[in-house]
Amino acid sequence: MADRRYVVAASLGLALLVGLAAAWRLGVLGPSAPAGDPGPVTSAASVSPPEFMGSAACGECHADEFQRWQGSQHAVAMQMADERTVLGDFTGVKFKNRGVTSEFFRRDGKFLVRTDGPDGKLADFEVRHTFGVYPLQQYLIELPGGRVQALSIAWDARPKDQGGQRWFHLYPNERIAHTDELHWTQRQQNWNFMCSDCHSTDVRKNFDAAAGTFATQWAEISVGCEACHGPGSNHVALARAAAGGDAAAARGGLTVTFDERKGVAWVIDPVTGNASRSTPRETSKELDVCAQCHARRGQFSNDYRPGEPFTDHYLPALLGPGLYHADGQQLDEVFNWGSFLSSRMHEKGVTCSDCHDPHGGKPHAPGNAVCAQCHAAAKYDAPSHHFHEPGTAGAACASCHMQTETYMVVDPRHDHSFRIPRPDRTVSLGTPNACNHCHADRTSEWAVVELRKRYPAPKPGFQGFAEAFASADRGEPSAVMALAQVAANLDESAIARASAIDRLARLPGENALFAAEAGLKDASPLVRRASIAVFEQLPPLQRKAIVPLLGDPSRIVRMQAARTLAPLADDAFDPAALEAFRKAAAEYVAAERFNADRPEHRTNLGGFLAERGETVAAEAEYRAALALDARFVPAWANLADLRRLQGREAEAEATLREGLQAAPDAAALHHSLGLSLVRQQRKTEALRELKRATELEPGNARYKYVYDIAAAEIR
């Protein structure tokens, strides 16, 4: 798992990195993209809707904030490659990794790398942009069709005495061939889809599905002021017009006002040593803006503007296996949002800017002092609490409550779920714990004993779902009841409840449906969306309980409702419901078409169209997915299933065999082929394919069950 992380897929680095450039809608990558400067704005009336001005315009009045931003990683995440911005050694240095020798050099004032290209052969490629600064810097290379790719060899920007000032490969433990999806020339390292939206301001992907080309644009090459505050032309116009005049007018024209902390105080209780918010937090504007890039999420719209609901433009990942440990600790690169939503800090009303300077990105105070804003230092920053020598790593609040995981080889990132160390869960569930993170030479059993010496009655912590999630992830039947209890527990975070229901969707039964029915009315769109998916267990006509959610306030909920109701014929809806379905379905189709550069989204759309009875259009989408990636297994499987549903079993078999030529070790295709052969009464051949699926995926309970049944019948 660790070696196969999609490094650039959401690789924002330690804090989103971006570069200063006065290039609003001037930044263009790709063929035939227009470059236009909207020009100076002199009146509010001349700009409606607001346009992007560039951070320099903000700096005219907000000098202090602008200066702090200039010193942030947001201001240098993406820059034009030049003498000032390139940190790597391009003096003819050679770097060898698993049979490929790459060379970094200069020619005619350009920065170049000689490495294996799309065909696996060595060639020279120009570095056009830098990506990030610390603790590593990546480099972007333009390929034909407007594709921009992130090189997998990065520069270690740390000091030499920390192991830095060297070239290194982001996948050091394996050979990444040019045909591998993780090769720098392949789709998992594609900047247009994977990276651009978070490293620049107001990115327009501009993928032409017919031509298969990108003409990607940005308003500002960096994560500038307007990435968070929204397009500022109206505000700038008013401010310039009011210069020396009406101060209230000067504050007008803002796309969004971040006022969640205005007039708010955190008052420390002298008994507990913990603070409470003076007034409840009633909005999520700030967190939604940060979530654009500090969440593991999928994007389905270019229309987001700060102040709008996050889930109207992005689909966030839940606390699922492969991304998070069963107790909710970060596993893969999930960034901060999902972890933070599962924390008691979020439940108490903490926002990102309570701890971080939103302009400079750094904590408001160094070390434990930032925690002491709300947790009395006399009680918590003391040996009687942390049992370590003051000033050592063990005495740092973050060491115990914000354990780090290292990504991209050199980039340690703090977990933002703010949890109590639980070595007992390491013993029972195998999840990490902060004690053994430092005391790696000791056992988790030792950590349990030592912790109980100091805390005879240890608190369980806020995340109470670990056992239920672990049980579900192990495929235990008892997990259904445990998950239903988590889903119904309103003391758990919304993302935890949604994650419980998401797991229930794969564990059919009355308890799952009961939990889902309740979840349809939940205040959180994450819970409502997850609940809808459970209804896919039912025959189409029994899914009508979700019809009202076709008009849900959240776009991700409406789209999931449309996707789940897709098999219903039009006459199964009353006129109002049919109109709502068509609108939600149009949103779903638009979301998938927005990502038409990805085989998974073409396949998703194909599945939707197939369920709507549009078989010709569905096949076209599956074929388009395979044109993007001939080894994309779900497209082969779905195309074969489409043949089966049309009564064309022999063609279904032929499709599966064609898919296996492209992806010979695809367990799903062997399994599907086995089922096809069963339907054709070719049982000996079928058993061979079913067995092969179990060999390729020995942990897949369904494959094993089907194989065992088939084997018993044949015998």
Order of alpha helices (4+ residues) and beta strands (2+ residues): beta-alpha-alpha-beta-beta-beta-beta-beta-beta-beta-beta-beta-alpha-alpha-beta-beta-beta-alpha-alpha-alpha-beta-beta-alpha-beta-beta-alpha-alpha-alpha-alpha-alpha-alpha-beta-beta-alpha-alpha-alpha-alpha-alpha-alpha-alpha-alpha-alpha-alpha-alpha-alpha-alpha-alpha-alpha-alpha-alpha
